[in-house]
């Protein structure tokens, strides 16, 4: 269900496994309750979210003051987040910016619009993967529901195993992973990476060449040459 990556007196960083709900779904065990049992906390606080499909880094506050401060950092967009995704087709472009308003579509899905009144903004790089697939490193500037999943579909490379945006794709999981996070808490900087190759439960595709080689060059994603965004 999870493993603890980093422990601080005020927060925990866990690796959420794929297909584990952050909230209590039908028949699911509450994730925060299970983490608290392992960490010895009476209560943990959610300061951001991951989709059920998405694995990787999830930050949990251990007290209400930390929850307030960390939540504010996310709200102020002071937290750098990096995600890995494996797309099912060659994208329309190999790197760049995906920006547009999002609105609800059919069933549980969202769609990207051409308008930019309150846009979802995602920067991305990509690299080679298995034939007919593409590896992406995504840096979302905003935090909209399904943002990266919708962004990948919009450039013609919907995520492998994504039952909503790529229903014809069959795989052992939906290949979206919260890879790295960078933030400041009480004047101390934290850089944390969750390499999906270090835990087999995160999926088998991370272990194939050339994905392994490309991941090696992305282990400090904040040092890569990301163009500066002129967004207020």
Residue pairs with C-beta under 8 A, 6 or more apart in sequence:
1 16
1 17
1 20
1 29
1 31
1 34
2 14
2 15
2 16
2 17
2 20
2 31
2 34
2 35
2 58
3 14
3 15
3 17
3 199
4 12
4 13
4 14
4 15
4 35
4 38
4 39
5 13
5 14
5 15
5 57
5 192
5 194
6 12
6 13
6 190
6 192
7 13
7 39
8 62
8 185
9 62
10 61
10 62
10 63
10 65
10 66
10 185
10 186
11 59
11 60
11 61
11 62
11 66
11 70
11 185
12 35
12 39
12 41
12 44
12 59
12 60
12 62
13 57
13 58
13 59
13 60
13 181
13 192
14 35
14 57
14 58
14 60
15 55
15 56
15 57
15 58
15 194
15 199
15 202
16 22
16 31
16 50
16 54
16 55
16 56
16 57
16 58
16 178
17 55
17 199
17 201
17 202
18 53
18 54
18 55
18 173
18 174
18 201
18 202
18 203
19 52
19 53
19 173
20 28
20 31
20 52
21 28
21 31
21 52
22 31
22 32
22 46
22 49
22 50
22 52
22 58
23 30
23 31
24 30
25 52
32 44
32 46
32 60
35 41
35 44
35 60
36 42
36 43
36 44
39 62
41 62
44 60
44 61
44 62
45 60
45 61
45 62
45 63
45 64
45 66
45 67
46 60
46 61
47 59
47 60
47 61
47 67
47 70
47 71
47 74
48 58
48 59
48 71
48 74
48 79
48 143
49 58
50 56
50 58
50 178
51 146
51 149
51 176
53 149
53 161
53 162
53 163
53 173
53 174
53 176
54 83
54 174
54 176
54 177
54 178
55 173
55 176
55 177
55 178
55 196
55 202
55 203
56 83
56 84
56 177
56 178
56 179
56 194
56 196
56 202
57 178
57 179
57 180
57 181
57 192
57 194
58 178
59 70
59 181
59 183
61 67
61 70
61 71
66 185
69 185
69 186
70 183
70 185
73 79
73 183
73 184
73 185
74 143
77 141
77 142
78 183
78 184
79 181
79 182
79 183
80 139
80 180
80 181
80 182
80 183
80 222
81 139
81 140
81 143
81 178
81 180
81 181
82 137
82 138
82 139
82 178
82 179
82 180
82 181
82 221
82 222
83 136
83 137
83 138
83 139
83 140
83 148
83 176
83 177
83 178
83 179
84 135
84 136
84 137
84 138
84 175
84 176
84 177
84 179
84 196
84 206
84 215
84 218
85 135
85 136
85 138
85 148
85 152
85 159
85 175
85 176
85 177
86 129
86 133
86 134
86 135
86 136
86 159
86 160
86 175
86 205
86 211
87 126
87 129
87 133
87 134
87 135
87 136
87 152
87 157
87 158
87 159
87 160
88 132
88 133
88 157
88 158
88 159
88 160
88 166
88 169
89 132
89 133
89 134
89 156
89 157
89 158
90 132
90 134
90 156
90 157
91 126
91 134
91 136
91 152
91 155
91 156
91 157
92 155
92 156
92 157
93 155
94 125
94 126
94 134
95 124
95 125
95 126
96 123
96 124
97 121
97 122
97 123
97 124
97 227
97 229
98 112
98 120
98 121
98 122
98 123
98 124
98 151
98 154
98 155
99 116
99 119
99 120
99 121
99 122
100 112
100 113
100 114
100 115
100 116
100 119
100 120
100 154
101 112
101 113
101 115
101 116
101 117
101 118
101 119
101 120
102 110
102 111
102 112
102 113
102 119
102 120
102 144
102 145
102 146
102 147
102 150
103 110
103 111
103 113
104 110
104 111
105 111
107 164
108 164
109 146
109 150
109 164
109 165
110 144
110 145
110 146
110 150
111 150
112 120
112 150
112 151
112 153
112 154
119 142
120 140
120 142
120 144
120 147
120 150
120 151
121 140
121 141
121 142
121 229
121 231
122 138
122 139
122 140
122 141
122 142
122 147
122 148
122 151
123 138
123 139
123 140
123 141
123 226
123 227
123 229
124 136
124 137
124 138
124 139
124 151
125 136
125 137
125 224
126 134
126 135
126 136
126 137
127 134
127 135
127 137
127 210
127 214
127 217
128 134
128 135
128 210
128 214
129 135
129 205
129 208
129 210
129 211
129 214
130 205
130 208
130 211
133 160
134 157
135 211
135 214
135 215
136 152
136 157
137 179
137 218
137 221
137 224
138 148
138 151
138 152
139 221
139 226
140 147
140 148
141 229
141 231
146 164
146 165
148 159
148 176
149 158
149 159
149 162
149 164
149 165
149 176
150 165
152 158
152 159
152 165
153 159
153 165
153 166
158 165
158 166
158 169
159 165
159 166
159 169
159 174
159 175
159 176
160 166
160 169
160 171
160 174
160 175
160 205
161 169
161 170
161 171
161 172
161 173
161 174
161 175
162 169
162 174
162 175
162 176
163 174
171 203
171 205
172 203
172 204
172 205
173 202
173 203
175 203
175 205
177 194
177 196
177 202
177 203
177 206
178 194
179 193
179 194
179 195
179 196
179 218
179 221
180 191
180 192
180 193
180 194
180 221
180 222
181 190
181 191
181 192
182 189
182 190
182 191
182 192
182 222
183 189
183 190
184 190
191 220
191 222
193 219
193 220
193 221
195 215
195 219
196 202
196 203
196 206
196 215
197 206
197 207
197 212
197 215
205 211
206 212
206 215
218 224
